[in-house]
Amino acid sequence: MSAIKKILLGIDGSEDSYHAAGFAAALAERLEASVTLIYVVSDKYTDGFIAKPTYTSGENILVGDRFDRPKKLLQDRGVRFDTRVEMGDPAGMILSVASEGYDAIVVGTRGLSGFREMVMGSVSQKIVQNSKVPVLVVPKD
């Protein structure tokens, strides 16, 4: 098993993703790993745009304050990190980015419930089922 030195952390603004961020921060500190916070603007929200942007002058345009809490968690523990914003299918995009040399993916369990989850599947489930690197799905307390 290879060492975990680069962690991809999925952030979607939910409490579950912030809980996962706390776990990732502690893990990265212990392993002396770096973390990339990734937020994916779902294509289901952008399909109605006349023209999709190919450049934005700042991540806050698409992310708002979603990175604030995870950044603070990482800074407080002295963990090296960067951020990334992508557009597309969240699970597919996280898997694609993970293939760029990440050693692990950390996500929360922001699951759907009942029939909807059975039909659609959650982002975390799709990532677990298709990832080529270890995935840590952090349950809510």
KEKE-3310 file (N, C-alpha, C; in steps of 0.2 Angstrom, whole numbers, plus 5000, padded with zeros to 4 digits):
npx = (5004:5003:5009:4999:4998:4993:4977:4960:4947:4930:4919:4903:4895:4887:4883:4887:4898:4907:4909:4917:4927:4934:4938:4947:4956:4962:4967:4976:4985:4991:4997:5005:5001:4995:4980:4967:4954:4939:4926:4911:4902:4887:4881:4868:4863:4868:4864:4854:4860:4864:4877:4890:4902:4919:4930:4933:4935:4937:4936:4925:4914:4908:4908:4905:4904:4908:4920:4926:4925:4931:4944:4948:4949:4959:4970:4971:4977:4988:4990:4994:4986:4975:4963:4950:4939:4926:4916:4902:4896:4895:4901:4907:4916:4924:4930:4937:4946:4953:4961:4972:4983:4980:4980:4970:4952:4941:4925:4909:4893:4882:4868:4854:4837:4828:4818:4823:4837:4839:4836:4843:4856:4869:4881:4892:4891:4893:4906:4913:4910:4917:4930:4947:4956:4958:4944:4937:4922:4915:4905:4891:4891)
npy = (4994:5011:5027:5039:5055:5065:5072:5072:5082:5082:5095:5102:5111:5106:5101:5088:5088:5097:5091:5080:5087:5091:5078:5075:5085:5082:5069:5072:5080:5071:5062:5070:5076:5084:5093:5095:5105:5102:5109:5105:5112:5108:5101:5100:5111:5120:5118:5126:5138:5150:5152:5143:5148:5149:5154:5162:5176:5173:5161:5163:5168:5156:5148:5154:5156:5143:5136:5142:5137:5124:5128:5135:5125:5117:5126:5129:5117:5117:5112:5109:5116:5117:5124:5120:5122:5116:5112:5102:5084:5080:5068:5061:5071:5073:5060:5060:5071:5065:5055:5062:5060:5059:5052:5048:5050:5060:5061:5067:5060:5064:5058:5054:5049:5034:5029:5038:5038:5025:5025:5035:5036:5041:5054:5051:5037:5033:5038:5029:5017:5018:5022:5023:5025:5024:5028:5038:5038:5049:5047:5056:5062)
npz = (5000:4996:5002:5009:5002:4995:4996:4991:4994:4994:4994:4997:5003:5013:5029:5032:5023:5028:5040:5036:5031:5043:5047:5037:5038:5051:5047:5037:5044:5052:5043:5036:5024:5009:5005:4993:4991:4983:4974:4965:4953:4949:4934:4932:4936:4928:4915:4909:4906:4894:4889:4895:4907:4904:4911:4926:4937:4950:4963:4972:4965:4960:4971:4983:5001:5004:5005:5016:5030:5029:5025:5036:5046:5040:5040:5054:5058:5052:5039:5022:5008:4994:4982:4971:4958:4949:4934:4931:4932:4948:4955:4944:4940:4952:4952:4940:4943:4954:4948:4944:4951:4964:4981:4989:4992:5001:5007:5012:5019:5013:5010:5000:5002:5005:4991:4981:4983:4979:4965:4960:4966:4977:4977:4984:4984:4971:4969:4977:4971:4959:4960:4958:4968:4986:4995:5008:5016:5026:5040:5047:5064)
capx = (5000:5007:5008:4994:5002:4988:4970:4955:4941:4924:4915:4897:4892:4883:4886:4891:4905:4911:4912:4922:4933:4937:4941:4952:4961:4966:4971:4982:4990:4994:5001:5009:4998:4992:4973:4964:4947:4936:4918:4909:4895:4883:4879:4861:4861:4871:4862:4850:4864:4865:4884:4894:4908:4926:4934:4930:4940:4938:4932:4919:4909:4904:4908:4903:4908:4908:4927:4928:4925:4936:4950:4950:4950:4966:4974:4972:4981:4995:4990:4995:4980:4973:4956:4948:4932:4925:4908:4900:4893:4900:4904:4912:4922:4929:4934:4942:4952:4957:4965:4977:4989:4978:4981:4964:4947:4937:4918:4904:4888:4876:4864:4847:4834:4824:4818:4827:4843:4839:4835:4848:4862:4872:4888:4897:4891:4896:4913:4915:4909:4921:4936:4953:4960:4954:4939:4934:4916:4914:4898:4889:4891)
capy = (5000:5017:5032:5045:5061:5070:5070:5076:5083:5085:5100:5104:5116:5103:5100:5082:5089:5100:5085:5076:5091:5090:5072:5075:5089:5078:5064:5075:5082:5065:5059:5076:5076:5090:5093:5099:5106:5103:5110:5104:5115:5102:5102:5100:5118:5125:5116:5131:5144:5151:5150:5141:5152:5145:5158:5166:5179:5172:5156:5165:5168:5150:5144:5158:5155:5135:5134:5146:5133:5119:5131:5137:5119:5115:5131:5128:5111:5118:5107:5113:5115:5122:5124:5119:5123:5113:5111:5095:5079:5080:5061:5060:5076:5071:5054:5063:5075:5060:5052:5066:5059:5059:5045:5046:5054:5060:5064:5066:5055:5068:5054:5055:5044:5029:5027:5042:5035:5019:5026:5040:5034:5047:5056:5046:5030:5033:5038:5023:5011:5019:5025:5018:5026:5023:5033:5038:5041:5050:5047:5061:5060)
capz = (5000:4995:5007:5007:5003:4992:4998:4987:4998:4991:4998:4993:5007:5018:5036:5031:5019:5033:5045:5032:5031:5049:5047:5032:5041:5056:5044:5033:5049:5055:5038:5033:5017:5007:5003:4988:4992:4977:4974:4958:4951:4946:4927:4932:4938:4923:4908:4907:4904:4887:4887:4901:4908:4904:4915:4931:4940:4957:4965:4976:4961:4960:4978:4989:5007:5005:5007:5022:5036:5028:5025:5043:5049:5038:5042:5061:5059:5048:5033:5016:5004:4988:4981:4964:4957:4942:4933:4928:4936:4954:4956:4938:4940:4957:4950:4935:4946:4958:4943:4942:4956:4972:4984:4993:4992:5007:5006:5017:5017:5012:5007:4999:5006:5002:4984:4977:4983:4975:4958:4957:4969:4979:4974:4988:4982:4964:4970:4980:4966:4953:4961:4958:4974:4992:4997:5015:5017:5033:5042:5052:5071)
cpx = (5004:5005:5003:4997:4997:4981:4965:4949:4936:4920:4909:4893:4887:4886:4890:4898:4910:4914:4917:4928:4937:4941:4948:4958:4966:4970:4977:4987:4994:4999:5005:5007:4996:4984:4971:4956:4944:4928:4917:4902:4892:4880:4871:4858:4864:4868:4858:4854:4865:4872:4887:4900:4914:4931:4930:4936:4941:4933:4925:4913:4904:4903:4905:4907:4909:4915:4929:4930:4931:4943:4953:4952:4957:4971:4976:4976:4987:4995:4990:4989:4979:4966:4956:4941:4931:4917:4907:4896:4898:4904:4909:4918:4927:4933:4939:4948:4956:4962:4971:4983:4987:4979:4974:4959:4943:4931:4914:4898:4882:4871:4857:4844:4829:4824:4822:4834:4844:4840:4841:4855:4865:4879:4893:4897:4894:4903:4916:4915:4914:4928:4942:4958:4956:4950:4937:4928:4915:4907:4897:4889:4884)
cpy = (5006:5022:5037:5051:5067:5067:5075:5076:5086:5089:5102:5109:5113:5102:5093:5083:5093:5095:5081:5080:5091:5083:5072:5080:5085:5072:5067:5078:5076:5062:5064:5076:5083:5088:5097:5099:5106:5104:5110:5108:5110:5105:5103:5107:5123:5123:5122:5137:5144:5149:5149:5145:5147:5148:5162:5170:5178:5166:5158:5166:5162:5146:5148:5157:5147:5133:5137:5141:5127:5122:5133:5130:5116:5120:5130:5122:5112:5114:5112:5111:5119:5121:5123:5119:5120:5113:5105:5091:5079:5073:5060:5065:5074:5065:5056:5066:5070:5057:5056:5066:5059:5052:5043:5052:5054:5064:5063:5061:5058:5064:5056:5049:5040:5028:5031:5040:5029:5020:5030:5038:5041:5048:5051:5039:5029:5033:5032:5017:5012:5021:5020:5020:5025:5029:5032:5042:5042:5051:5053:5058:5058)
cpz = (5000:5000:5004:5008:4999:4993:4994:4992:4995:4996:4994:4997:5012:5024:5035:5028:5024:5039:5042:5032:5037:5050:5043:5035:5046:5052:5040:5038:5051:5049:5034:5026:5016:5005:4998:4990:4985:4978:4966:4957:4947:4939:4927:4933:4932:4916:4905:4905:4896:4885:4894:4901:4907:4908:4920:4935:4947:4959:4969:4971:4960:4967:4983:4995:5008:5007:5014:5028:5035:5028:5032:5046:5047:5040:5050:5063:5055:5042:5027:5012:4999:4987:4973:4963:4949:4941:4929:4933:4942:4955:4950:4938:4946:4956:4945:4938:4950:4954:4941:4947:4963:4974:4988:4991:4998:5005:5012:5015:5016:5008:5005:5003:5002:4994:4980:4977:4979:4968:4956:4960:4971:4976:4978:4985:4975:4964:4972:4975:4960:4954:4961:4964:4980:4993:5004:5015:5024:5035:5047:5059:5073)
residu = (MET:SER:ALA:ILE:LYS:LYS:ILE:LEU:LEU:GLY:ILE:ASP:GLY:SER:GLU:ASP:SER:TYR:HIS:ALA:ALA:GLY:PHE:ALA:ALA:ALA:LEU:ALA:GLU:ARG:LEU:GLU:ALA:SER:VAL:THR:LEU:ILE:TYR:VAL:VAL:SER:ASP:LYS:TYR:THR:ASP:GLY:PHE:ILE:ALA:LYS:PRO:THR:TYR:THR:SER:GLY:GLU:ASN:ILE:LEU:VAL:GLY:ASP:ARG:PHE:ASP:ARG:PRO:LYS:LYS:LEU:LEU:GLN:ASP:ARG:GLY:VAL:ARG:PHE:ASP:THR:ARG:VAL:GLU:MET:GLY:ASP:PRO:ALA:GLY:MET:ILE:LEU:SER:VAL:ALA:SER:GLU:GLY:TYR:ASP:ALA:ILE:VAL:VAL:GLY:THR:ARG:GLY:LEU:SER:GLY:PHE:ARG:GLU:MET:VAL:MET:GLY:SER:VAL:SER:GLN:LYS:ILE:VAL:GLN:ASN:SER:LYS:VAL:PRO:VAL:LEU:VAL:VAL:PRO:LYS:ASP)
# end
